Amino acid sequence: MSYLNFDKSLLNNLERSLLKEMIRTNRAGAYNSTTLVDCNTRKYHGQLVLPLPHLSDDNYVLLSSLDETVIQHGAEFNLGLHKYGEGNFSPNGHKYIREFDTEVVTRTTYRVGGVILQKERLLVSFEPRVLIRYTLLEAHSATTLRFRPFLAFRSVNELTHENERANANMDEVQNGRVNQMYQEFPQLFMQFSKGVNYTHEPHWYKDIEYPKEQERGYEYKEDLLVPGWFELPMKKGESVIFAAGITEVNPRTLKQTWEKEVERRAVKDSMAAWLKNSASQLYKREGDKCYLLAGYPWYKESAREEFFSLPACTLLINRPEYWEAIMDKTAVEEVRAFLEGDYPKIRMTGMDEPDVLLWFIRSIQQFAENRSIEEAAQKYGQLCADIIEYIRKQKHPRVFLHSNGLLWVDGTQRPATWMNAIENGRPITPRTGYVVEINALWYNALCFASELLRAMGQEHRADLVSYQSELCKSAFVDTFWNGVYLYDYVIDSYKNNEVRPNQIWAAGLPYSPLDRKQQKAVVDICTKELLTPRGLRTISPKSGEYRPVYIGGQQERDHNFHNGPVWPWTIVAYARAYMRTYKHSGIGFMERMLVGFEVEMGELCIGTLNELYDGNPPYKGHGGMSYAPSVAAVISVMKEVEKANKELSTL
C-alpha cells in the first residue's frame, strides 16, 4: 500500500471524498486538478488548465472533465460524477471506485462487475498536455470504453453558460478530434494512442454546481458543452492513452512519452518525499525565466512568497539547479531593476512591499547557511549591500528610516505587511508606523549584511552597517517590548497590544534584537495563546477581534483572514525560536508538531498544505490548495529537527 492511499469506504462516501482534492502541474503554469472521485467542486478544477498570456494573466480551463463509460453486453456503466441542484449527483460513478493512490502518479481503480479498470494521469513536463492512461486489468467478455469530453474554454475566474458563440464542431485528427470552442482560444486536440470511433452529438450539460464556490459566496452553476463521444474496444491487459493539449501529437509517441514522464517521477513514500514533490510542483518556467509560484490554483509570481519560500523549496530539497534558475537568472535581475527604478522589467508582483527586500536578504542568508558565507558574499554580497544603502538613503518608496534606526511604514491607505486584506480599497488590519516583524527583519538584514561585507573585505562599510544594527537593536527593544511580549505595531503614542504571531520573527530569525529572557517570553506567549497543530493563530483568542473560522462571503472571509485563522508559514520562526530557547529538550515537541502536519497532508489537497486553517478545532483548511510558504515552512522545520537530532547524537 502506498503512503497516501484511499479505499472504497472513504471514496464512496461523498461527504468525505469530495473534501479531498489533488493537483498536479507541468512546472510551466499548466495544471490538472479535481477531487479524488473526479467530481469538480471548484471553478478552478479541470483536466487541463493552463495560462494563455495572449488573453490575460488568468489561467484557463479548456477540458473540464472526461467522463468514462464501461460498456459490456449492451449495458452501460458511467464512471463520471457531477453535482447538480438540490444535492443531486449524477451519474454516481464514485460507487465503482475501489482504490485511489498516488505513489508515483495518481491512480484510480474501478470495479464494474467483472471489469477492473485502472486510470492513471500525469502532465507532460513543461508542455501543456495531460495524459490519461487506461488499463483494463480484468474483463471476462468484450468491453468497450466510451469517453465524453466536457469543454469549458473559460477563465478560472469565470463560468460558462450555453451560448450561440460556442463552436461544437470537432475536426478529425489522427486518432481523435480537435475543437476550438471560441476563436480567441487555441485549439484543443483530443487524441488516443489507438484508433477510436467518434460520434458527434453536441449537448449542453446545464447547471453543474461547484460547492466550493457556493460556500465562498460566488456564482457556482455552470453549463458545459459535450460535443460528442469517443468509443474504442479494449482487451484484458491492454492499455490506451488519452492526450489533451493545444498542439497535435503523433499518437505513436504517446506510450514512449508516458514511460519517459513516469521515469522522471520519484516514488512518494514519505512525508519528506511528498513535500519535495509539492515544492517542485510550484516551479514555473516561462521562456528563459523561472519563478516559484506562490501557490495553486490562483496564485501568480509574488515576490514576498517567492523570497520566503525559495531556499526551502530548492536548496533544502536538494534542487540547487532551481535555486540558480530562479534566483540567479530571474530574481536577482528583478531586484536590481527595482533598485534602479526600471519597473517594466519586473514580473513579480509586490516588489515594492516594505518587507520584500528584507525577505530577499533573508533568502540569501539561508543560502549562506546552506553553502558558506564566502560563496554568498561572492555571488550576492554587493546586491545585499546595495539594498541596505537603498533603504538607508531613503530611496524606497514605501519605507522610511527614522533617526532612531527603525523603519516606519504607512499602512493606513494601502496594506504595508503580509496581513493585507482590504475592504473598499482600505486595509482591514491597518498595521502602520513601526511594525514588529519588518523591524526584526531589518535588524537581521543589517547584521547579515555586515557579515557579508566583512567576507568581502570591506571592513569600513561593515562597521557602518554594524553601527546601524546596534542603533536599531536598542530602539527595537525600547519601542516594542512591553515587559511581557512585543507590541504588534507602534505609531506615535499608540501601541497595539494585540498578541499576534508577527512578534515571533524577532525571536526566530538568526539575529535577534532580544535577549534570551525576552526571546523566551515571546515563545511562551505564542505557545500559550497562538499555537495550534497547524501553526500560529493570527491573533489571540482572548482578543475581541478573534474570528477563527474562515467562512462566509467575500467580505466576511476578508475580515476573518488575519484575525484568527492559522497560517502555517509562521511555524518556521516559532520552531527556530522554540528550539533556540529550549535547546535539545524542544526536539520532541517539534517532532510532534510535524506529525500534525503529516496528518493534514492526507486531508484536503493530497500531498501538500493549504494556505490557512481555522483557528479552532478541527482546524479545517482553506484558501489556496497548495501554498508555497506553508510547504516551505514545514520543510524548514523538518530540516531544523533533523539538524538538532544530528547534533544531539554527537554529544
C-alpha positions as a printed Julia matrix, in Angstrom:
651×3 Matrix{Float64}:
   0.0     0.0     0.0
   1.35    3.47   -0.91
   1.99    6.28    1.57
  -1.21    8.15    0.62
  -3.79    5.54   -0.27
  -7.6     5.71   -0.04
 -10.0     2.79   -0.2
 -13.62    2.46   -1.25
 -15.01    3.07    2.25
 -13.81    6.67    2.04
 -14.16    7.2    -1.71
 -17.76    6.02   -1.79
 -18.67    8.47    0.99
 -19.11   11.8    -0.81
 -19.25   13.78    2.41
 -15.63   12.81    2.95
 -14.23   12.2    -0.53
 -15.41   15.5    -2.03
 -13.3    17.33    0.55
 -10.11   15.69   -0.74
  -8.5    17.24   -3.78
  -5.43   16.66   -5.89
  -3.33   18.92   -8.07
  -0.51   18.17  -10.49
   1.43   20.73  -12.53
   3.75   20.7   -15.54
   6.2    23.24  -13.98
   5.26   25.73  -16.68
   1.96   27.01  -15.3
  -0.46   24.31  -16.51
  -2.18   22.0   -14.05
  -4.65   19.17  -13.62
  -6.88   19.25  -10.54
 -10.09   17.76   -9.21
 -11.31   15.72   -6.25
 -10.28   12.13   -5.6
 -13.57   10.95   -7.13
 -13.23   13.17  -10.22
 -16.11   15.45   -9.28
 -15.12   19.08   -9.8
 -16.09   21.16   -6.78
 -14.29   24.4    -7.73
 -14.38   26.51  -10.88
 -10.59   26.16  -10.73
 -10.77   22.39  -11.22
 -10.17   20.84  -14.6
  -8.41   18.08  -16.5
  -6.39   20.67  -18.44
  -5.96   24.18  -17.05
  -3.26   26.42  -18.48
  -2.12   30.02  -18.82
  -2.99   31.84  -22.04
  -0.97   35.06  -21.87
  -2.46   36.45  -25.08
  -5.86   36.56  -23.35
  -4.98   37.69  -19.8
  -2.93   36.82  -16.73
  -5.57   34.25  -15.69
  -5.37   30.5   -16.1
  -7.96   28.92  -18.39
  -9.97   25.7   -18.13
 -10.15   24.05  -21.55
 -11.07   20.47  -20.69
 -13.18   20.46  -17.54
 -13.91   16.74  -17.24
 -13.63   13.5   -19.15
 -16.43   11.06  -18.31
 -15.72    7.39  -18.93
 -18.33    4.7   -19.56
 -17.73    0.94  -19.43
 -19.93   -0.98  -21.86
 -20.46   -4.75  -21.7
 -23.26   -6.76  -23.33
 -25.01   -3.5   -24.2
 -25.11   -2.4   -20.55
 -23.53    0.99  -19.77
 -21.77    1.88  -16.5
 -20.85    5.58  -16.37
 -17.85    6.38  -14.17
 -18.35   10.15  -14.19
 -19.61   12.31  -11.35
 -21.1    15.83  -11.34
 -23.11   17.76   -8.8
 -26.44   19.26   -9.81
 -29.14   21.1    -7.89
 -30.77   20.02   -4.64
 -27.86   17.81   -3.68
 -28.2    15.52   -6.69
 -25.13   13.77   -8.09
 -25.01   12.1   -11.49
 -24.03    9.64  -12.84
 -22.63    8.41   -9.49
 -19.5     6.82  -10.89
 -17.84    7.05   -7.49
 -19.67    3.91   -6.37
 -17.43    1.88   -8.7
 -14.15    3.22   -7.27
 -12.23    0.67   -5.25
  -8.93    2.47   -4.6
  -7.03    5.7    -5.16
  -3.28    6.03   -4.65
  -0.57    8.47   -5.62
   2.73    6.68   -5.1
   4.15    7.71   -8.49
   1.24    9.13  -10.49
  -2.39    9.44   -9.45
  -4.12    6.11   -9.95
  -7.82    5.28   -9.61
  -9.06    1.7    -9.75
 -12.69    0.97  -10.72
 -14.58   -2.28  -10.48
 -17.72   -2.77  -12.55
 -18.94   -6.33  -12.17
 -16.15   -8.45  -13.61
 -14.35   -5.46  -15.08
 -11.4    -3.87  -13.27
 -10.25   -0.65  -14.91
  -7.25    1.39  -13.83
  -6.92    5.09  -14.65
  -3.62    6.95  -14.27
  -2.88   10.56  -15.15
   0.04   12.94  -15.47
   1.04   16.18  -17.12
   3.86   16.28  -19.65
   6.74   18.28  -18.16
   6.94   21.87  -19.44
   4.25   21.14  -22.04
   0.52   21.96  -21.75
  -0.68   18.4   -22.24
  -2.43   15.97  -19.94
  -2.09   12.22  -20.46
  -4.55    9.73  -19.01
  -3.74    6.03  -19.3
  -6.48    3.43  -19.01
  -5.57   -0.22  -18.39
  -8.16   -2.99  -18.48
  -6.86   -5.21  -15.69
  -9.72   -7.69  -15.76
 -12.6    -8.44  -18.13
 -14.43  -11.7   -18.81
 -16.13  -10.58  -22.02
 -15.89   -7.97  -24.79
 -15.52   -4.48  -23.31
 -15.89   -1.04  -24.86
 -14.89    2.27  -23.31
 -16.72    5.5   -24.1
 -15.33    8.96  -23.35
 -17.32   12.21  -23.14
 -15.22   15.41  -23.02
 -16.78   18.3   -21.06
 -15.48   21.53  -22.6
 -15.3    24.86  -20.75
 -12.91   27.22  -22.62
 -13.07   29.97  -19.98
 -11.03   31.71  -17.32
 -10.74   30.08  -13.92
 -12.38   33.24  -12.54
 -15.48   32.89  -14.69
 -18.15   30.35  -15.52
 -19.59   29.48  -18.91
 -23.2    29.07  -19.98
 -24.96   27.81  -23.08
 -24.48   30.33  -25.87
 -24.63   30.63  -29.64
 -20.97   31.63  -29.99
 -19.71   28.26  -28.85
 -18.37   26.13  -31.68
 -19.25   22.47  -31.18
 -17.58   21.27  -34.38
 -14.97   18.55  -34.0
 -12.49   18.28  -36.86
 -10.73   14.99  -37.42
  -7.08   14.48  -36.49
  -5.12   11.27  -36.18
  -6.82    9.01  -33.61
  -9.06   11.8   -32.37
 -10.66   15.18  -32.86
  -9.85   18.85  -32.37
 -12.15   21.63  -31.19
 -11.82   25.4   -30.97
 -14.81   26.49  -28.94
 -14.13   30.22  -29.41
 -11.89   31.92  -31.99
  -9.74   33.73  -29.43
  -8.78   30.41  -27.81
  -6.25   27.85  -29.04
  -7.43   24.56  -30.45
  -7.84   21.62  -28.08
  -6.53   18.36  -29.55
  -8.01   15.19  -28.04
  -6.25   12.05  -29.27
  -5.77    8.41  -28.32
  -2.86    6.04  -28.67
  -5.03    3.73  -30.81
  -7.78    4.18  -33.35
 -11.07    5.45  -31.96
 -14.62    5.93  -33.24
 -16.27    9.3   -32.73
 -20.0    10.13  -32.6
 -20.92   13.79  -32.98
 -23.94   14.74  -30.89
 -23.47   18.15  -29.21
 -25.23   18.67  -25.91
 -25.0    21.23  -23.11
 -24.97   19.75  -19.62
 -26.65   22.51  -17.65
 -26.42   23.79  -14.08
 -23.42   21.78  -12.96
 -22.61   23.06   -9.47
 -19.36   23.83   -7.69
 -19.91   23.6    -3.91
 -16.64   25.36   -3.03
 -17.74   28.45   -4.95
 -21.19   28.34   -3.36
 -19.53   28.16    0.05
 -17.43   31.23   -0.82
 -20.45   33.25   -1.93
 -19.62   33.22   -5.65
 -21.63   32.19   -8.7
 -21.47   28.41   -8.69
 -23.56   27.0   -11.57
 -22.12   26.3   -14.99
 -23.15   24.81  -18.34
 -20.57   22.64  -20.1
 -20.52   21.57  -23.74
 -20.12   17.91  -24.65
 -19.73   17.85  -28.46
 -19.99   14.05  -28.71
 -18.18   10.95  -27.56
 -15.3     8.62  -28.41
 -15.53    4.83  -28.29
 -12.95    2.09  -28.55
 -12.82   -1.64  -27.74
 -10.33   -2.91  -25.18
  -8.95   -6.31  -24.33
  -7.89   -7.63  -20.95
  -4.39   -6.41  -20.15
  -4.48   -3.67  -22.79
  -3.67   -0.01  -22.11
  -4.75    3.06  -24.05
  -3.56    6.64  -23.52
  -5.74    9.73  -23.97
  -3.95   13.02  -24.63
  -5.38   16.53  -24.49
  -3.26   19.53  -25.46
  -3.16   22.67  -27.58
  -0.92   21.13  -30.24
  -1.31   17.92  -32.21
   0.72   14.92  -31.15
   1.78   11.79  -33.01
  -0.28    9.04  -31.3
   2.54    6.54  -31.83
   4.73    8.57  -29.43
   2.28    8.61  -26.52
   3.47    5.36  -24.95
   7.09    6.47  -25.08
   6.18    9.9   -23.67
   4.25    8.27  -20.84
   7.14    5.98  -19.92
   9.63    8.85  -20.06
   7.47   11.0   -17.78
   6.97    8.19  -15.27
  10.76    7.7   -15.12
  11.13   11.37  -14.15
   8.9    10.91  -11.12
  10.19    9.66   -7.81
   8.27    7.3    -5.55
   6.49    9.39   -2.92
   6.6     7.12    0.1
   7.16    9.55    2.98
   6.26   13.0     4.25
   9.62   14.33    3.06
   9.13   12.89   -0.43
   5.69   14.45   -0.69
   6.9    17.84    0.48
   9.7    17.71   -2.1
   7.15   16.86   -4.78
   4.83   19.64   -3.6
   7.65   22.18   -3.7
   8.75   21.17   -7.19
   5.16   21.44   -8.44
   5.42   25.18   -7.79
   8.25   25.8   -10.26
   7.26   27.72  -13.36
   9.45   28.03  -16.42
   8.46   30.7   -18.9
  10.89   31.17  -21.77
  14.28   31.99  -20.27
  12.68   32.95  -16.94
  11.91   30.72  -13.98
   9.8    31.53  -10.92
   8.49   29.88   -7.81
   4.75   30.41   -7.82
   3.12   31.48   -4.58
   0.69   28.6    -4.88
  -2.16   26.97   -6.78
  -4.73   27.27   -8.13
  -4.94   31.09   -8.35
  -1.6    32.47   -7.21
   0.96   34.01   -9.56
   4.58   35.2    -9.27
   4.63   37.06   -5.94
   7.88   38.49   -4.57
   7.2    38.03   -0.84
   6.11   34.42   -1.16
   8.96   33.59   -3.53
  11.72   35.06   -1.39
  10.36   33.47    1.79
   9.87   30.03    0.2
  12.71   29.71   -2.29
  15.52   28.33   -0.07
  13.36   25.56    1.37
  11.76   24.72   -1.99
  15.13   24.4    -3.75
  18.23   24.09   -1.56
  16.65   22.15    1.3
  15.17   19.55   -1.05
  18.44   19.17   -2.97
  17.31   21.03   -6.09
  20.11   23.63   -6.38
  19.6    23.91  -10.12
  16.23   25.54   -9.47
  17.74   27.95   -6.95
  20.1    29.04   -9.7
  17.37   29.21  -12.34
  15.02   31.21  -10.12
  17.38   33.32   -8.02
  20.39   33.88  -10.26
  18.62   34.16  -13.61
  15.38   35.89  -12.6
  15.05   37.21   -9.04
  18.41   39.0    -8.89
  17.65   40.73  -12.18
  14.22   41.88  -10.98
  15.52   43.09   -7.61
  18.23   45.04   -9.4
  15.61   46.51  -11.75
  13.58   47.65   -8.74
  16.57   49.34   -7.13
  17.28   51.14  -10.41
  13.65   52.13  -10.96
  13.37   50.05  -14.13
   9.91   48.77  -13.19
   8.86   47.4   -16.64
  11.45   44.63  -16.2
   9.73   43.35  -13.06
   7.34   40.42  -13.48
   6.85   39.55   -9.81
   4.06   41.37   -8.02
   4.59   43.17   -4.73
   8.24   44.06   -5.2
   7.59   47.44   -3.55
   6.05   45.93   -0.41
   8.0    47.21    2.63
   9.26   43.8     3.77
  10.07   42.21    0.41
  13.7    43.31    0.04
  14.28   42.17    3.62
  12.89   38.73    2.78
  15.24   38.7    -0.22
  18.21   39.25    2.09
  16.89   36.56    4.44
  16.78   34.21    1.42
  20.44   34.93    0.71
  21.2    34.36    4.38
  19.7    30.88    4.09
  21.86   30.28    1.03
  24.88   31.15    3.18
  23.7    28.72    5.86
  23.37   26.01    3.22
  26.63   26.76    1.4
  29.0    29.27    3.01
  29.23   32.94    3.87
  32.12   33.26    1.41
  30.07   31.95   -1.52
  27.1    34.1    -0.54
  29.35   37.17   -0.38
  30.85   36.42   -3.76
  27.53   35.87   -5.52
  25.15   38.22   -3.7
  27.13   40.37   -1.27
  27.17   43.52   -3.37
  23.44   43.33   -4.11
  22.59   42.87   -0.42
  24.82   45.83    0.45
  23.11   47.9    -2.24
  19.7    47.05   -0.76
  20.83   48.26    2.66
  22.09   51.51    1.12
  18.88   51.88   -0.89
  16.87   51.79    2.34
  19.33   53.87    4.37
  19.33   56.62    1.74
  15.51   56.81    1.84
  15.08   55.64   -1.76
  12.41   53.02   -1.01
   9.01   54.46   -1.97
   7.2    52.83    0.95
   9.81   52.59    3.73
  11.25   55.4     5.83
  14.33   55.03    8.02
  13.98   57.15   11.14
  16.84   58.59   13.13
  16.29   56.03   15.89
  17.31   53.28   13.45
  13.84   51.79   12.95
  11.83   51.51    9.74
   8.5    53.29    9.52
   5.75   52.32    7.06
   2.36   53.75    6.2
  -0.31   51.06    6.27
  -3.37   53.28    6.6
  -4.31   53.6     2.93
  -2.59   50.55    1.48
  -1.57   47.36    3.32
   2.07   47.54    4.34
   2.5    43.97    5.57
   1.52   40.39    4.77
  -1.74   40.99    6.67
  -3.09   42.62    3.54
  -6.86   42.01    3.36
  -8.77   45.07    2.19
 -12.35   46.37    2.18
 -13.44   49.21   -0.07
  -9.81   49.72   -1.01
  -8.66   50.19    2.61
  -6.71   47.79    4.85
  -8.84   45.75    7.26
  -5.81   45.35    9.53
  -4.1    48.76    9.12
  -0.73   47.94   10.67
   1.27   51.14   10.37
   4.17   53.07   11.86
   6.84   50.85   13.42
   5.82   47.27   12.55
   7.36   44.49   14.62
   8.33   41.88   12.01
   9.54   44.47    9.5
  11.95   45.88   12.05
  13.0    42.41   13.18
  13.79   41.62    9.55
  15.62   44.95    9.22
  17.83   44.21   12.22
  18.58   40.72   10.91
  19.35   42.11    7.45
  21.77   44.69    8.88
  23.65   42.08   10.9
  23.89   39.7     7.95
  24.91   42.47    5.54
  27.73   43.4     7.91
  28.81   39.76    7.88
  28.78   39.73    4.07
  30.78   42.96    3.85
  33.47   41.58    6.14
  33.67   38.46    3.98
  34.15   40.81    1.02
  36.97   42.58    2.79
  35.02   45.84    3.17
  35.66   46.39    6.87
  34.77   50.1     6.94
  31.36   49.59    5.32
  30.8    46.6     7.59
  31.47   48.77   10.65
  28.97   51.39    9.44
  26.26   48.78    8.91
  27.09   47.15   12.24
  26.68   50.52   13.97
  23.3    50.89   12.24
  22.28   47.49   13.57
  23.17   48.43   17.16
  21.1    51.6    16.84
  18.19   49.53   15.53
  18.53   46.93   18.3
  18.35   49.5    21.09
  15.34   51.28   19.58
  13.61   47.98   18.84
  13.55   46.91   22.48
  12.58   50.39   23.69
   9.75   50.6    21.16
   8.23   47.13   21.1
   8.98   45.42   24.43
   6.15   45.85   26.94
   7.67   43.73   29.67
   5.76   40.57   28.71
   5.8    40.36   24.91
   6.14   42.61   21.84
   3.66   45.17   20.58
   2.45   44.39   17.08
   2.97   47.93   15.81
   3.59   51.35   17.29
   2.64   54.72   15.88
   3.19   57.91   17.85
   1.78   57.28   21.32
  -0.39   54.34   20.21
   0.96   50.87   20.92
  -1.04   47.98   19.52
  -1.0    45.29   22.21
  -2.82   42.51   20.35
  -0.99   39.2    20.71
  -0.15   38.31   17.12
   2.37   35.9    15.58
   4.38   38.66   13.9
   6.48   39.05   17.05
   7.84   35.51   16.68
  10.22   36.65   13.94
  12.07   38.79   16.47
  12.87   35.6    18.37
  13.17   33.2    15.43
  15.5    34.97   12.98
  19.25   34.19   13.17
  19.98   37.66   14.55
  17.53   38.65   17.27
  17.32   42.13   18.83
  16.03   40.48   22.03
  17.97   38.99   24.91
  17.42   35.36   25.9
  14.85   36.18   28.56
  12.81   38.28   26.15
  13.02   35.61   23.46
  11.68   33.03   25.89
   8.82   35.33   26.87
   7.83   35.75   23.21
   7.99   31.99   22.63
   5.95   31.29   25.75
   3.11   33.7    24.96
   2.94   32.43   21.37
   2.79   28.88   22.73
   0.12   29.75   25.26
  -2.19   31.88   23.12
  -1.43   31.25   19.44
  -0.07   27.75   18.88
  -2.21   25.11   17.12
  -1.3    21.86   15.31
  -1.24   23.86   12.05
   0.91   26.81   13.13
   0.21   30.1    14.9
  -3.13   31.86   15.01
  -3.13   35.36   13.56
  -4.5    36.8    16.79
  -5.09   35.55   20.33
  -8.48   34.0    21.19
  -8.52   36.44   24.11
  -8.91   39.34   21.68
 -12.27   40.85   20.92
 -11.21   40.72   17.25
 -10.83   36.94   17.27
 -12.7    35.41   14.32
 -11.28   31.92   13.96
 -13.38   30.42   11.17
 -12.68   31.32    7.55
 -16.21   31.01    6.16
 -18.94   33.07    4.54
 -18.98   35.52    1.66
 -16.02   37.54    0.46
 -16.49   40.37    2.95
 -16.79   38.09    5.98
 -13.82   36.0     4.91
 -11.7    39.1     4.34
 -12.5    40.33    7.86
 -11.56   36.94    9.29
  -8.48   36.45    7.1
  -5.88   37.72    9.59
  -7.96   37.81   12.74
  -7.97   34.25   13.98
  -7.19   31.69   11.27
  -3.86   29.88   11.35
  -1.17   30.44    8.71
   1.31   27.52    8.66
   4.15   29.67    7.33
   4.59   31.11   10.84
   5.65   27.73   12.23
   9.22   28.01   10.95
  10.04   31.09   13.04
   8.29   29.52   16.01
  10.26   26.28   15.65
  13.59   28.08   15.46
  12.74   30.3    18.43
  11.43   27.36   20.46
  14.49   25.21   19.86
  16.8    28.17   20.49
  15.04   28.67   23.83
  14.58   25.07   24.95
  17.61   23.57   23.21
  17.55   19.8    22.67
  14.58   19.36   25.01
  12.5    21.04   22.31
  13.22   18.42   19.65
  10.49   16.01   20.7
   7.94   18.79   20.88
   8.67   19.93   17.32
   8.61   16.33   16.09
   5.07   16.06   17.47
   4.17   19.28   15.66
   5.37   17.74   12.41
   3.07   14.76   12.97
   0.13   17.16   12.87
   1.24   18.49    9.51
   1.76   14.98    8.19
  -1.82   14.12    9.08
  -3.0    17.24    7.26
  -1.28   16.2     4.04
  -3.85   13.44    3.65
  -6.87   15.58    4.46
  -7.52   18.28    1.85
  -5.22   18.72   -1.14
  -3.4    15.42   -1.07
   0.34   15.59   -0.51
   0.58   19.32    0.11
  -0.54   22.06    2.52
  -3.19   24.73    2.26
  -2.78   28.46    2.67
  -4.56   28.79    6.01
  -6.63   26.86    8.56
  -9.38   27.67   11.03
  -8.1    28.83   14.4
 -10.33   26.41   16.33
 -10.6    22.6    16.1
 -10.83   20.74   13.8
  -8.62   23.34   12.08
 -10.24   22.99    8.66
  -8.1    24.11    5.73
  -8.99   26.96    3.35
  -7.57   29.25    0.7
  -5.07   28.12   -1.89
  -4.96   24.34   -2.28
  -1.15   24.31   -2.3
   0.66   27.32   -0.84
   4.42   27.77   -1.21
   5.09   29.4     2.2
   3.2    26.61    4.0
   5.18   23.93    2.19
   8.47   25.81    2.67
   7.91   26.35    6.39
   7.31   22.67    7.13
  10.3    21.62    5.01
  12.4    24.08    7.02
  11.12   22.75   10.35
  11.9    19.19    9.28
  15.45   20.24    8.45
  15.81   22.09   11.76
  14.71   18.98   13.67
  16.99   16.78   11.58
  19.94   19.1    12.27
  19.2    19.17   16.01
  18.97   15.38   16.17
  22.37   15.07   14.45
  23.89   17.49   16.93
  22.34   15.56   19.81
  23.72   12.26   18.52
  27.27   13.63   18.65
  27.05   14.66   22.32
